[in-house]
Amino acid sequence: MIKFDYIHHACFTIGNKDTKIIFDPFLDGNPGGITPADVKVSYILVSHAHADHLGSAVEIALQNNATIISTAEVAGLVAEKGAQAHAMHIGGTYDFPFGKVRVTPAFHGSGVPGGHACGFIVHFFGKTIYFAGDTSLFSDMKLLGEIENIDYAILPIGDNYTMGPDDAKRAAAMLKAKTVIPIHYNTWPVIAQDPEKFKQAVEAEKIASVIVVKPGKSIEL
C-alpha cells in the first residue's frame, strides 16, 4: 500500500511500510499541528528554496539522517548547513532505492542565486507521481505526458504565484495523468480557490479523475 498524506500548501508525503518521502516540507500553520520532530522520512524532495517550500528540510534531514534531493544550488545550500544532499538538475534522472526520479522544469523563482525552480516525476514502487512544484502552465507538459505514464499529477491551483484552476486544467490534459490532486491553494487569501469547482471542471471534460484531499487527510494511491 502506498499512502499519500497531504499536510498543507505544497507539503505532502508518500510512503509505504519501508520508505517515506516528504515534499516541500513547509510545516508552519498546518492544521494537523505537525512539527519537524513528528516527521519520520528517508528522503526529502525540495522544488525550490522559497521559505514556504524549503521549509524545515534541513532540520528534518538532520534528525532522520535523510537525504534531500533537489537542484544543485539547493543541494549546495542545505549541505552547507550539514544536511545530506543528492544534487540533480532539470532533465536529469537517477535511480534511488525506491525508484527513479526525473527532475522537470518549473517556471518560477528559485529562491537561491543562480538556481532554477523544478518539479519531480517520481517512480515509487510501481506508481508514477508528478509533482509539478510551483509553476506556470508550460507547453512541455505535453512532452512530459508522452515520456512518462503518469498515474497521479499533483498540481498547484492557487493562481497569483502559480497556475490557477483554468491553467491547471489545461496542464492535466497535456500530462494525460489518470488522476489529479490539487495543492497550493487556500494557504493565504491571495491564493484562495475552490478545489471542488476545479474537480467539476476537469471531470466534466473527462480529462482525468480529480481527488480533493483536505489538509491533514490521507488517501491510498
PyMOL commands that set and color helices and strands:
alter all, ss='L'
color gray80, all
select helices_A, chain A and resi 36-38+51-54+57-64+72-79+141-147+165-175+189-191+195-204
alter helices_A, ss='H'
color red, helices_A
select strands_A, chain A and resi 3-8+11-15+20-23+43-45+67-71+84-88+93-96+99-105+118-124+127-131+152-156+179-183+209-210+218-220
alter strands_A, ss='S'
color yellow, strands_A
deselect
rebuild
show_as cartoon
